[in-house]
Amino acid sequence: MMNGVVRRDMSKEAPIGLTFMEKLIGLLMIAVGALWFYSTYTNIGSLEPTYVMFLGAALALIILGIVLFIAKIE
């Protein structure tokens, strides 16, 4: 869009770099969430009062990473 005018030759697809970074960040979030979940689950005894909060946060991170990885940019 230049000066309020939409050009016909402008692409409607997202740039490839943006799509790649979104997928990469999604994979990174899945990996960090999985590591966080694993470390919390293996040390559940030392985190007794708050382990549910940490497991929930790790699951939320994993779910958000999955959503980012499978989302389509339009």
Buried (B, 14 or more C-beta within 10 A) or exposed (E): EEEEEEEEEEEEEEEEEEBEEBBEBBBEBBEBBBEBBEEBEEEEEEBEEEBEEBBEBBBEBBEBBBEBBEEEEE
